[in-house]
Amino acid sequence: MPSGELKIFAGNANPKLALEICRYLKKPLSKAEVTSFPDSEIRVEVKENTRGADAFVVQSTCPPVNRNLMELLVMIDALRRASAQRITAVIPYYGYGRQDRKVQPRVPITAKLVANLIAVAGADRVLVTDLHVGQIQGFFDIPVDHLFAAPVLIDYFRKKKLKDVVIVAPDPGAVERSAAFAKRLKASLAIIDKRRPRPGVAKVFNVVGKVKNKRVILVDDMVDTGGSVIEAARVLKKKGALETYVCCTHPVFSGSAVKRLKRSLIKEIVVTNTIPFPESRDGKIKVLSVAKLLGESINRIHSETSVSSLFV
């Protein structure tokens, strides 16, 4: 049986996406005031009755990561204390996802810590898009619905009708995601041998696969500083690639990433709005919306029907 009345709440991370989701669902955005005290403490006040409601909180934990994460936790706690029947944390971009394991002694597994915080705050389930690694689902002791933005991105490239396409995984960790793209686009697959001597720095050593006289699409879950894809585009050009496109779900774009990407050999960067980012005027950065994907998933969770069938 469906839960109580469907209500959509949003923090300050990505209100535009939340409104797009509400338009798809033909529901108003529920009223909540998310502000700060003078000392920057977060203050939340839910402005309508939520007793018995099926509440969804839309909040990416994107930059400023710590503030947006804290807003999410406080909103969940407020709804729990307001007697919402069920609370789902809708996290289009899951920050701290790269800290998913111990890569050296005496470091935390912060992706697990954040999962614990969300559950302890009072969330009953989580809805996320393109986790950095799928294993993060296992960090939660509550149900997780893991969505993929691939259908949105693949549809865009299908409409472009590019010829002689090869999908390139920018590192071995992206092979599974890239292979799925290649299968759907009926394209070949290549892999870049990339190493990270330290965080935020990447070096390309080799390209496995044929890219000469091909149009290349680099597929990854996120672009942060842009260093990896910029270097990859340079190496691919050297190997004879005609054009390089970059396709990712989460446009983190830290520091001077946007300026560097626009100056690079990359022809076009295609991203989604899991993190708010304005589409570039020169057309080099294309932003696609995942509002329909998230809205339909919310509708199915609310009505207790299958979410996974969206990707069959």
C-alpha positions as MATLAB code, in Angstrom:
seq = 'MPSGELKIFAGNANPKLALEICRYLKKPLSKAEVTSFPDSEIRVEVKENTRGADAFVVQSTCPPVNRNLMELLVMIDALRRASAQRITAVIPYYGYGRQDRKVQPRVPITAKLVANLIAVAGADRVLVTDLHVGQIQGFFDIPVDHLFAAPVLIDYFRKKKLKDVVIVAPDPGAVERSAAFAKRLKASLAIIDKRRPRPGVAKVFNVVGKVKNKRVILVDDMVDTGGSVIEAARVLKKKGALETYVCCTHPVFSGSAVKRLKRSLIKEIVVTNTIPFPESRDGKIKVLSVAKLLGESINRIHSETSVSSLFV';
ca = [
       0.000    0.000    0.000;
       1.234    3.546   -0.731;
       2.434    5.652    2.169;
       0.848    8.927    3.258;
       0.568   12.109    1.209;
       3.537   12.763   -1.076;
       5.505   15.871   -0.078;
       8.690   17.217   -1.704;
      11.067   19.371    0.334;
      14.330   20.993   -0.756;
      17.386   22.498    0.860;
      19.488   25.249   -0.681;
      21.819   22.995   -2.688;
      19.767   22.712   -5.876;
      16.314   24.344   -5.584;
      15.937   24.636   -9.371;
      16.165   20.858   -9.791;
      13.660   20.365   -6.946;
      11.186   22.667   -8.707;
      11.651   20.774  -11.981;
      10.902   17.521  -10.145;
       7.765   19.062   -8.659;
       6.624   20.232  -12.103;
       7.036   16.695  -13.432;
       5.042   15.278  -10.511;
       2.489   18.117  -10.739;
       2.967   18.763   -7.033;
       3.886   22.032   -5.277;
       7.215   22.255   -3.478;
       6.427   21.820    0.210;
       7.177   24.727    2.500;
      10.275   24.712    4.677;
      12.510   27.539    5.798;
      16.220   26.665    5.699;
      18.310   29.572    6.972;
      21.205   30.294    9.335;
      21.663   31.886   12.724;
      24.191   34.772   12.838;
      26.945   32.342   13.850;
      26.200   30.211   10.723;
      24.332   27.441   12.579;
      21.705   25.968   10.275;
      18.094   26.612   11.194;
      15.203   24.631    9.695;
      11.487   25.171   10.178;
       8.937   23.028    8.344;
       6.058   25.343    7.471;
       3.275   22.804    6.905;
       1.781   19.704    8.471;
       3.749   16.523    7.683;
       2.158   14.092   10.150;
       1.840   10.763    8.342;
       3.372   12.153    5.125;
       5.653   10.378    2.658;
       8.379   13.045    2.633;
      11.210   13.386    0.101;
      14.116   15.772    0.779;
      15.955   16.832   -2.398;
      19.493   17.894   -1.504;
      22.771   17.271   -3.322;
      25.810   17.259   -1.054;
      27.739   19.364   -3.569;
      29.901   22.423   -2.792;
      29.705   23.857   -0.199;
      29.699   20.167    0.736;
      29.687   20.400    4.529;
      26.922   22.997    4.677;
      24.702   21.125    2.219;
      25.252   17.858    4.064;
      24.345   19.484    7.375;
      21.210   21.041    5.841;
      20.148   17.579    4.696;
      20.677   16.058    8.156;
      18.836   18.855    9.961;
      15.899   18.713    7.514;
      15.586   14.962    7.991;
      15.614   15.402   11.763;
      12.972   18.149   11.553;
      10.664   15.942    9.469;
      11.172   12.969   11.770;
      10.224   15.066   14.798;
       7.230   16.399   12.836;
       5.965   12.790   12.579;
       6.460   12.172    8.858;
       5.536    8.554    8.146;
       8.511    7.948    5.859;
      11.504   10.117    4.914;
      13.530    9.576    1.739;
      16.780   11.472    1.245;
      17.009   12.310   -2.468;
      20.712   12.952   -3.065;
      21.378   13.565   -6.779;
      25.106   13.953   -6.023;
      26.567   12.037   -3.066;
      29.535   14.004   -1.728;
      32.405   12.211    0.031;
      31.792    9.264   -2.314;
      35.467    9.157   -3.368;
      36.522    8.294    0.191;
      35.066    4.789   -0.061;
      38.041    2.744    1.206;
      41.356    2.963    3.042;
      44.015    3.631    0.423;
      46.735    4.182    3.039;
      47.088    3.766    6.804;
      45.236    6.025    9.267;
      42.671    7.515    6.857;
      38.864    7.464    7.269;
      36.196    5.841    5.117;
      34.110    9.008    4.981;
      31.553    7.677    2.504;
      30.513    5.199    5.219;
      30.479    7.899    7.911;
      28.103   10.029    5.808;
      25.861    7.001    5.232;
      25.688    6.473    8.997;
      24.859   10.151    9.614;
      21.962   10.080    7.134;
      20.483    6.946    8.693;
      20.915    8.175   12.284;
      19.322   11.534   11.382;
      16.136    9.611   10.595;
      16.049    8.802    6.854;
      14.119    5.618    6.039;
      15.589    5.242    2.554;
      17.941    6.952    0.112;
      17.641    7.810   -3.583;
      20.968    8.605   -5.291;
      22.295    9.099   -8.823;
      25.526    7.555  -10.146;
      27.502    6.810   -7.003;
      31.266    7.014   -7.453;
      31.366    3.258   -6.831;
      28.309    1.035   -6.554;
      29.598   -0.603   -3.353;
      28.648    2.533   -1.401;
      25.079    1.185   -1.419;
      26.310   -1.412    1.070;
      27.422    1.313    3.482;
      23.777    2.077    4.260;
      21.698    0.071    6.723;
      18.538    1.402    5.032;
      17.223    0.746    1.500;
      19.033    2.513   -1.358;
      17.676    3.168   -4.852;
      20.649    3.792   -7.138;
      19.715    5.623  -10.342;
      21.809    5.969  -13.504;
      21.858    9.082  -15.658;
      23.061    7.017  -18.626;
      19.655    6.968  -20.432;
      19.580   10.793  -20.424;
      23.168   11.107  -21.669;
      22.926    8.299  -24.239;
      19.747    9.782  -25.717;
      21.588   13.078  -26.265;
      24.447   11.426  -28.165;
      22.071    9.282  -30.201;
      20.407   12.457  -31.453;
      23.790   13.886  -32.476;
      24.248   10.919  -34.883;
      28.018   10.977  -34.676;
      29.954    8.708  -37.050;
      32.916    6.435  -36.205;
      32.395    6.640  -32.438;
      34.510    4.937  -29.792;
      33.677    5.114  -26.082;
      36.736    5.622  -23.887;
      36.993    4.802  -20.190;
      39.245    7.511  -18.657;
      40.612    4.986  -16.135;
      40.192    1.258  -15.345;
      37.581    2.078  -12.689;
      35.258    3.525  -15.346;
      35.318    0.474  -17.631;
      31.978   -0.974  -16.512;
      30.163    2.358  -16.991;
      31.858    2.978  -20.349;
      31.141   -0.543  -21.597;
      27.429   -0.016  -20.905;
      27.538    3.199  -22.968;
      29.359    1.436  -25.802;
      26.776   -1.350  -25.880;
      23.827    1.053  -25.990;
      25.440    3.256  -28.656;
      26.745    0.232  -30.615;
      30.260    1.638  -30.453;
      33.673    0.137  -29.732;
      35.466    0.552  -26.405;
      38.933    1.806  -25.456;
      40.590    2.270  -22.072;
      43.080    4.825  -20.789;
      45.776    3.625  -18.425;
      45.783    6.441  -15.879;
      47.642    6.649  -12.574;
      47.229    9.104   -9.699;
      50.521    9.896   -7.940;
      48.525   12.055   -5.506;
      44.893   13.273   -5.113;
      43.805   15.652   -7.873;
      46.751   14.761  -10.125;
      46.517   12.223  -12.951;
      49.038   10.951  -15.498;
      48.073    9.105  -18.681;
      50.465    6.315  -19.608;
      48.791    4.512  -22.510;
      45.606    4.025  -24.534;
      44.296    0.472  -24.977;
      42.155    0.243  -28.095;
      41.839    1.929  -31.485;
      41.051    5.652  -31.484;
      42.745    6.800  -34.705;
      40.306    8.609  -37.036;
      37.538    8.105  -34.454;
      35.234   10.456  -32.594;
      35.860    9.761  -28.940;
      33.389   10.021  -26.040;
      35.069    9.957  -22.616;
      32.576    8.637  -20.033;
      32.931    9.175  -16.273;
      30.733    9.738  -13.216;
      32.179   13.183  -12.413;
      34.615   15.874  -13.509;
      36.302   17.695  -10.626;
      39.394   19.728  -11.540;
      39.217   18.556  -15.149;
      42.862   17.510  -15.187;
      42.193   13.879  -16.111;
      39.930   14.534  -19.091;
      42.044   17.429  -20.374;
      45.171   15.264  -20.344;
      43.209   12.371  -21.868;
      41.984   14.605  -24.719;
      45.580   15.672  -25.424;
      46.813   12.064  -25.553;
      43.859   10.931  -27.683;
      44.538   13.734  -30.165;
      48.165   12.576  -30.327;
      46.900    9.036  -31.020;
      44.888   10.310  -33.992;
      41.381   10.885  -32.587;
      39.324   13.312  -34.703;
      37.244   14.829  -31.858;
      36.898   14.287  -28.124;
      33.637   14.652  -26.219;
      33.363   14.354  -22.437;
      30.237   12.923  -20.845;
      29.680   12.861  -17.078;
      26.827   12.954  -14.574;
      28.242   15.279  -11.913;
      29.882   18.620  -12.887;
      31.866   19.283   -9.701;
      34.166   21.718  -11.591;
      36.424   22.812   -8.720;
      38.622   25.904   -8.873;
      39.547   26.972  -12.409;
      38.229   23.769  -13.990;
      35.741   25.525  -16.289;
      38.353   27.893  -17.743;
      40.769   25.030  -18.292;
      38.104   22.855  -19.919;
      37.081   25.632  -22.305;
      40.714   26.111  -23.364;
      41.260   22.389  -23.852;
      41.075   20.178  -26.961;
      37.681   18.857  -25.837;
      34.948   19.666  -28.357;
      31.990   19.417  -25.938;
      31.383   18.549  -22.261;
      27.955   17.021  -21.583;
      26.814   16.967  -17.937;
      23.586   16.779  -15.928;
      22.063   19.113  -13.345;
      22.655   16.889  -10.292;
      24.904   19.807   -9.318;
      23.655   23.275  -10.309;
      25.692   24.684  -13.169;
      24.735   27.202  -15.885;
      25.039   26.010  -19.481;
      27.959   27.819  -21.140;
      27.182   30.555  -23.641;
      29.733   29.238  -26.115;
      27.995   25.864  -26.150;
      31.047   23.900  -25.006;
      29.305   22.760  -21.800;
      25.859   21.209  -22.328;
      23.644   20.634  -19.266;
      20.911   17.961  -19.383;
      18.160   17.604  -16.771;
      17.603   14.497  -14.647;
      14.369   15.918  -13.173;
      12.146   13.471  -15.079;
      14.308   10.514  -14.002;
      14.224   11.571  -10.332;
      10.550   12.553  -10.473;
       9.490    9.208  -11.935;
      11.615    7.359   -9.346;
      10.001    9.347   -6.516;
       6.563    8.557   -7.926;
       7.371    4.840   -8.052;
       8.793    4.768   -4.524;
       5.671    6.539   -3.282;
       3.348    4.094   -5.060;
       5.481    1.066   -4.052;
       6.231    0.033   -7.643;
       9.493   -0.961   -9.338;
      12.259    1.600   -9.775;
      14.732   -0.786  -11.431;
      12.346   -1.314  -14.373;
      13.207    2.246  -15.478;
      16.560    0.901  -16.704;
      15.441   -2.302  -18.427;
];
